[in-house]
Amino acid sequence: MKCPYCDEIDTKVIDSRPTEEGKAIRRRRECPKCGKRFTTYEKVEETLFMVVKRDGSRAAFDRNKILTSIMKACEKRPVTYAQMEAVVDEIERNLNNRMEKEITTEIIGESVMESLMNLDQVAYVRFASVYRDFKDVGTFVAEVEKLLDNKK
């Protein structure tokens, strides 16, 4: 690793520690030429994929969009931020495991709804009402009835 201070190519690793729950390694390095220390991080490069929207346009996957929508659905519900982050982590992991370069918004939306159904049913209905674009109360009631039927 090249020294950011003097551009020496050969630097020495002094300490290595796992970070981000074992998903990365933090390395403390020292330059033998100038003696300065610096920190580097090593992570697995995640496969990036494109999201195909309903209108056919494409955009880079952005986990923050999923997190934001889950946060809105869970507003004033007994769901912690850590639980919401865990849901987004699981959704992202499942999407990456598909090994596809393009994933539709329908697949992502259904994944979010499935996760929310297990996390908080009120948040699920809130998300579904926006995602499925409920037009009237009847559609809303039908979705709640599906939830109740699943409980039996």
C-alpha positions as CSV (number, residue, x, y, z in Angstrom):
1,M,0.0,0.0,0.0
2,K,1.4,3.4,-1.0
3,C,2.1,5.9,1.7
4,P,-0.3,8.9,1.3
5,Y,2.4,11.3,2.7
6,C,5.6,10.4,0.8
7,D,4.4,8.0,-1.9
8,E,6.7,5.2,-0.6
9,I,5.3,1.9,-2.1
10,D,6.4,-0.5,0.6
11,T,4.5,0.2,3.9
12,K,4.3,-2.0,7.0
13,V,1.1,-3.3,8.6
14,I,1.3,-2.7,12.4
15,D,-2.2,-3.9,13.4
16,S,-5.2,-5.5,11.8
17,R,-8.7,-5.7,13.3
18,P,-12.1,-6.8,12.0
19,T,-14.7,-4.0,11.8
20,E,-18.3,-3.6,10.7
21,E,-19.2,-6.8,12.3
22,G,-16.5,-8.7,10.5
23,K,-17.4,-7.4,7.1
24,A,-14.2,-5.3,6.8
25,I,-10.6,-5.3,8.1
26,R,-9.0,-2.1,9.5
27,R,-5.3,-2.0,9.0
28,R,-3.0,0.4,10.8
29,R,0.1,1.0,8.7
30,E,3.5,2.7,9.0
31,C,5.8,4.0,6.3
32,P,9.4,3.0,6.9
33,K,10.6,6.0,4.8
34,C,8.8,8.9,6.5
35,G,7.7,7.2,9.7
36,K,4.1,8.4,9.5
37,R,1.1,6.2,10.3
38,F,-2.2,5.8,8.5
39,T,-5.2,3.6,8.4
40,T,-6.6,1.5,5.5
41,Y,-9.8,-0.6,5.2
42,E,-10.2,-3.8,3.3
43,K,-13.8,-4.9,2.3
44,V,-15.3,-7.4,0.0
45,E,-16.4,-5.7,-3.2
46,E,-20.1,-6.2,-3.4
47,T,-21.7,-6.8,-6.8
48,L,-23.6,-3.7,-7.8
49,F,-26.8,-4.2,-9.9
50,M,-29.2,-2.0,-11.7
51,V,-32.8,-1.5,-10.7
52,V,-35.3,-1.7,-13.6
53,K,-38.2,0.6,-12.8
54,R,-41.8,0.2,-13.9
55,D,-41.4,2.6,-16.8
56,G,-38.4,0.7,-18.1
57,S,-35.8,3.2,-16.9
58,R,-32.8,1.9,-14.9
59,A,-31.0,3.3,-11.9
60,A,-28.2,2.1,-9.7
61,F,-29.3,0.2,-6.6
62,D,-29.5,2.4,-3.5
63,R,-30.1,0.8,-0.2
64,N,-30.9,4.1,1.4
65,K,-34.1,4.3,-0.7
66,I,-35.3,1.0,0.9
67,L,-34.3,2.2,4.3
68,T,-36.1,5.5,3.9
69,S,-39.3,3.8,2.8
70,I,-39.1,1.3,5.7
71,M,-38.5,4.1,8.1
72,K,-41.7,5.9,6.8
73,A,-43.7,2.7,7.1
74,C,-42.4,2.1,10.6
75,E,-42.9,5.7,11.8
76,K,-44.4,5.7,15.4
77,R,-44.3,1.9,15.5
78,P,-42.3,-0.1,18.1
79,V,-39.5,-0.9,15.6
80,T,-36.0,0.1,16.3
81,Y,-33.6,1.5,13.8
82,A,-31.4,-1.5,14.3
83,Q,-34.3,-3.8,13.3
84,M,-34.9,-1.7,10.2
85,E,-31.2,-1.8,9.3
86,A,-31.2,-5.6,9.7
87,V,-34.2,-5.9,7.3
88,V,-32.4,-3.8,4.7
89,D,-29.2,-5.8,5.2
90,E,-31.2,-9.0,4.7
91,I,-33.0,-7.7,1.6
92,E,-29.7,-6.5,0.1
93,R,-28.0,-9.8,0.8
94,N,-30.9,-11.7,-0.8
95,L,-30.8,-9.5,-3.9
96,N,-27.0,-9.9,-4.3
97,N,-27.4,-13.6,-3.9
98,R,-29.6,-13.6,-7.0
99,M,-26.5,-12.9,-9.0
100,E,-28.4,-10.8,-11.5
101,K,-27.2,-7.6,-13.0
102,E,-30.7,-6.1,-13.3
103,I,-33.5,-6.5,-10.7
104,T,-37.0,-5.1,-11.1
105,T,-38.7,-2.8,-8.6
106,E,-41.4,-5.5,-8.2
107,I,-38.9,-8.0,-6.8
108,I,-37.5,-5.4,-4.4
109,G,-41.0,-4.2,-3.4
110,E,-42.2,-7.7,-2.7
111,S,-39.0,-8.4,-0.7
112,V,-39.7,-5.3,1.4
113,M,-43.3,-6.3,2.0
114,E,-42.4,-9.8,3.0
115,S,-39.9,-8.6,5.5
116,L,-42.3,-6.0,6.9
117,M,-45.0,-8.5,7.3
118,N,-42.7,-10.5,9.6
119,L,-41.5,-7.3,11.4
120,D,-44.6,-5.2,12.0
121,Q,-48.0,-5.8,10.3
122,V,-49.1,-2.1,10.5
123,A,-45.9,-1.1,8.8
124,Y,-46.5,-3.7,6.2
125,V,-50.0,-2.3,5.4
126,R,-48.6,1.2,5.3
127,F,-45.9,0.2,2.8
128,A,-48.3,-1.9,0.8
129,S,-50.8,0.9,0.5
130,V,-48.2,3.1,-1.2
131,Y,-46.4,0.4,-3.1
132,R,-49.6,-1.2,-4.5
133,D,-51.2,2.2,-4.9
134,F,-54.4,1.5,-3.0
135,K,-57.2,3.4,-4.7
136,D,-60.0,3.0,-2.1
137,V,-60.8,1.7,1.3
138,G,-61.9,-1.6,-0.1
139,T,-58.4,-2.4,-1.4
140,F,-57.1,-1.5,2.0
141,V,-59.6,-3.7,3.8
142,A,-58.8,-6.6,1.4
143,E,-55.1,-6.4,2.3
144,V,-55.9,-6.4,6.0
145,E,-58.2,-9.4,5.6
146,K,-55.3,-11.3,3.8
147,L,-53.2,-10.6,6.9
148,L,-55.9,-11.9,9.2
149,D,-56.4,-15.0,7.1
150,N,-52.6,-15.7,7.2
151,K,-52.8,-15.6,11.1
152,K,-55.3,-18.4,11.2
